[in-house]
């Protein structure tokens, strides 16, 4: 067992995923656990990672505005099948996970 450093937010397959905050797209990739993902730099050593994504519509280096569509919800990876369609959301400061509920409205 291990602690999940992120939130898993229930969604529906194909639902739009919008940015929780303004930032620059630092990385786009694929991971066995969280599927297709986007990492955004928010400033002050904060980064946000969105996972379980399909149809990513931003590119590395793009400036993304808050509430801008960045992707859609994908089929869950094999690690999140029990949860069903979802968005993986991890907020870190200087690499340490922090609770996004303390920062997001």
N, C-alpha and C positions, 0 to 999 in steps of 0.2 A: 504494500500500500504506500501511497505517497499523497501529499497535499497538492491539490490543483492550484497553481498560482493565478488562476484566472476565473472569470465568471463565465457561466454557460447560460446564454439567454435563449429561451425557446423562440423559435421562428417557424415560418412556413417555407417550404421549398419554393425558390424563385422570388421570395419577398425581397424588396430593396433593402440594402444595408447602407446607412448613411453615416457620415463621419460624426463622431461625438464631439470633436474639437477641431480647430484650425491647426494645420501643421503641414510639414513636408513629407512626402512619401520617401522613406529611407530605403525600404527593401520590399520586394515582391518575390514570393517563392512558394514552394510546396514542401510540406512536412508530413511524414507518415501519420503523426498523431493529430495535427490540427488542419490537415488538408492544405488547400491554397490559402495563403495569408498575405496580409499587408502589414508592414511596420511603419508607423509614422512618428516623426520627431516633432514634439510639441514645444520644445524650448525648455530651458532650466533643467536639463538632464531628464526630462519626462519623455517617455515613449509609450505609444499605445499599439497593441497588436490585435488585429482582427483576424480570426480564422474561420474555417468551414465556409469558404467563399467560392462562388462561381461568377463567371462573367465580369471579371475585374475590369473596371473602366477608367482606371488611373494608371499612370506610369511612374517609375522611379524618378524622383526629382520634382514631381508636380507639387505645387502648392494647392492644398485642399482646404476649402472653406468648411466651417461647421455646418452640418446638415446637408452637405453635398453627397449625392449618391456616389459610392465607391465600388459597389459590387452587388451581388445578390446572394441569397442563402443557398448553399449547395447541399447535396446529399451528405449526411454525416460520415466522417471517417469511421473505420472499424472500431476505433476507441470510444466513439460517442454514439453508437447505434442505439443503445438503451435510452439515451436522452432524446432521440429523434432529431429532426431538423433544428439546427441551432446556430448561434453565432458565438464563437470563442472570443472573449474580450479580456485582454490583460493590459494593465497599466503598471509601468515601472518608473522609478526614479533612481537614476544612477545604477540601473540594473537590478534593483531590489523591488519585488512586487509590492504595490500599495493597493488599498481598497478603492476601486474606482467610484464607489458610491459616496466617498468623502469628497469627490471632485466634480462629478457629473450631476447635471440638473435634469 
